[in-house]
Amino acid sequence: MISRATEDYLKAIYQFSADGGKISTSRLAKEMNCSAASVTNMLQRLSELKLVEYEPYQGAVLTAAGQHIALEILRHHRLIELYLAEVLGYSWDKVHEEAEQLEHVISEEFEDKIDTVLGHPTIDPHGDPIPSKDGEIEERPFRSLWDTSGGEEVKVCRVSDRDPEVLRYLAEIGIFPDVEISVLKKSPFHGPIHIEVKKIEHTLSEELASQVFIVST
């Protein structure tokens, strides 16, 4: 029986390792908000279960079995987020925390029913891809809004769901997946970025713009 903590670690390793590579103990400790010693102990246990490959001071990477579990939990999470938003009327800044709790307890039958009711969706409310039933996931190339320059026309493809306050603010100014943005200018020396959304001009800091991910139109 895989514990909730184990599932949380596997999901975090999948989400925060660079391009499916290794993740360091210090990075994982930061993302999990716990001590490096606790992370090391968990990685050793996951290694014994053959869910990660781990070497001290070299970081950890998921095995095929570990990735399968991570993608299953991620599928639960993102389907639940979408169900809460589209069927139950939750705002997109509240679905993440609810899904964090529910992702560990729903049955496969319940997962299938949610998927059917939603019409077999491929992205969640924040634009993140939903893994398929057989563990496939379509990761789309993107860059952050902060990495654009003046004069570009771009479209939002996803928004980080880690900070509810950020989501609430972005919703206020109309930034959601599939919304088109005109990048007017970017001030020098880490200054703000000036954008236009639906003919209204806004100014975003680096902190905000770095949490919006786009593709060129």
C-alpha positions in Angstrom: 0.0 0.0 0.0 1.5 3.3 -1.1 1.1 6.1 1.5 -0.2 9.6 0.9 3.3 11.0 1.7 4.9 8.6 -0.8 2.4 9.8 -3.5 3.1 13.4 -2.6 6.9 12.9 -3.0 6.6 11.1 -6.3 4.4 13.8 -7.7 6.7 16.5 -6.5 9.8 14.8 -8.0 8.0 14.5 -11.3 6.8 18.1 -11.3 10.0 19.8 -10.1 12.8 17.8 -11.7 14.2 19.5 -14.7 13.0 17.8 -18.0 12.5 14.5 -16.2 16.1 14.5 -14.9 17.4 14.4 -11.4 16.2 16.6 -8.6 18.5 17.6 -5.7 17.7 17.0 -2.1 17.8 20.7 -1.3 15.4 21.6 -4.2 13.0 18.8 -3.1 13.2 20.0 0.5 12.3 23.5 -0.6 9.3 22.3 -2.7 8.0 20.0 0.0 8.6 22.6 2.8 10.5 20.2 5.0 14.1 19.5 6.2 16.8 18.0 4.0 17.2 15.2 6.5 13.5 14.2 6.1 13.8 14.3 2.3 16.9 12.1 2.5 15.1 9.5 4.6 12.1 9.4 2.2 14.3 9.1 -0.8 16.1 6.2 0.8 12.7 4.5 1.4 11.6 5.2 -2.1 14.8 3.7 -3.4 14.2 0.6 -1.5 10.7 0.4 -3.0 12.3 0.8 -6.4 10.3 3.9 -7.1 13.3 6.2 -7.5 17.0 5.9 -8.3 18.8 7.8 -5.6 22.5 8.4 -4.8 23.6 10.6 -1.9 24.7 14.0 -3.1 23.7 13.1 -6.7 19.9 13.6 -6.5 17.0 11.4 -7.4 15.1 10.4 -10.5 11.9 8.5 -10.8 11.9 4.9 -12.0 9.3 3.8 -14.5 7.2 2.5 -11.6 7.6 5.7 -9.7 6.6 7.8 -12.7 3.5 5.7 -13.3 2.3 6.5 -9.8 3.2 10.2 -10.1 1.2 10.5 -13.3 -1.8 8.7 -11.9 -1.9 11.1 -8.9 -1.4 14.0 -11.2 -4.3 12.8 -13.3 -6.5 12.6 -10.3 -5.5 16.1 -9.2 -6.1 17.8 -12.4 -9.4 16.1 -13.2 -10.6 17.0 -9.7 -9.6 20.6 -10.2 -11.5 20.8 -13.5 -14.6 19.1 -12.0 -14.6 21.5 -9.1 -14.3 24.5 -11.4 -16.7 23.4 -14.2 -19.3 21.4 -12.4 -19.3 22.7 -8.8 -18.5 26.3 -9.6 -15.3 26.7 -7.6 -13.1 29.6 -8.6 -9.7 28.6 -10.0 -7.8 30.0 -7.0 -9.6 27.4 -4.7 -9.4 24.2 -6.6 -5.8 23.3 -6.0 -6.0 22.9 -2.2 -9.2 20.9 -2.5 -7.6 18.6 -5.1 -4.6 18.1 -2.9 -6.8 16.4 -0.4 -9.0 14.5 -2.7 -6.4 13.2 -5.2 -5.4 10.4 -2.8 -8.8 9.0 -2.0 -10.9 8.8 -5.1 -11.4 5.3 -6.7 -10.6 4.5 -10.3 -14.3 4.2 -11.0 -14.9 7.7 -9.7 -11.9 9.0 -11.8 -13.5 7.4 -14.9 -16.9 9.0 -14.2 -15.4 12.5 -13.7 -13.4 12.0 -17.0 -16.6 11.0 -18.8 -18.8 13.8 -17.4 -16.1 16.4 -18.4 -15.9 15.0 -21.9 -12.4 13.5 -21.6 -10.5 16.8 -21.1 -6.8 17.3 -21.8 -6.0 20.4 -19.7 -7.0 21.6 -16.2 -8.3 25.1 -15.3 -4.8 26.5 -15.1 -3.8 25.1 -18.5 -1.7 22.1 -17.2 -2.0 18.9 -19.3 -4.0 16.1 -17.8 -2.2 12.7 -18.1 -4.2 10.1 -20.0 -5.5 6.9 -18.3 -2.5 4.9 -19.6 0.0 7.4 -18.3 0.8 9.5 -21.3 1.1 13.2 -21.0 1.5 15.9 -23.7 3.9 18.5 -22.4 3.7 21.6 -24.6 6.7 23.9 -25.1 6.2 27.4 -23.6 8.0 30.3 -22.1 7.2 32.7 -19.4 5.6 36.1 -20.1 8.6 37.7 -18.5 10.8 36.2 -21.2 9.0 38.2 -23.9 9.9 41.6 -25.4 8.0 44.6 -26.6 5.9 44.2 -29.7 5.1 40.5 -29.3 1.6 39.0 -29.7 1.3 36.0 -27.4 -1.4 33.6 -26.1 -1.6 32.3 -22.5 -1.2 28.5 -22.3 -0.9 28.0 -18.6 -0.7 29.8 -15.3 1.1 28.6 -12.1 -1.4 27.4 -9.5 0.9 27.7 -6.5 -0.3 31.1 -5.2 -4.1 31.7 -4.8 -3.5 35.5 -4.5 -1.7 35.5 -7.8 -4.6 33.6 -9.4 -7.2 36.0 -8.0 -5.3 39.0 -9.3 -4.7 37.5 -12.8 -8.4 36.7 -12.9 -9.2 40.3 -12.1 -7.3 41.6 -15.1 -8.5 38.8 -17.4 -5.5 36.5 -17.7 -6.6 32.9 -18.3 -5.5 30.1 -20.6 -6.2 30.9 -24.3 -6.4 34.7 -23.6 -4.3 36.7 -26.1 -1.9 39.4 -24.8 -0.1 42.2 -26.6 3.3 42.9 -25.0 3.8 46.6 -25.3 7.2 47.1 -23.7 9.5 45.8 -21.0 11.3 48.4 -18.9 15.1 47.9 -18.5 17.0 46.8 -15.4 14.4 44.3 -14.2 11.6 46.9 -14.5 8.0 45.9 -15.1 6.4 44.6 -18.3 3.6 46.5 -19.9 0.9 44.4 -21.6 -2.5 44.9 -23.1 -5.4 42.5 -22.4 -8.7 43.1 -24.2 -7.7 46.7 -25.0 -6.8 47.5 -21.3 -3.2 48.2 -20.4 -1.7 46.5 -17.3 1.8 46.6 -15.7 3.2 43.3 -14.3 6.2 42.8 -12.0 8.7 40.1 -12.8 7.2 37.9 -10.0 3.8 38.0 -11.6 4.9 37.7 -15.3 7.1 34.8 -14.4 4.0 32.8 -13.4 2.2 33.2 -16.7 3.3 30.9 -19.5 2.7 31.7 -23.1 3.2 30.7 -26.8 3.6 33.1 -29.7 0.6 33.7 -31.9 
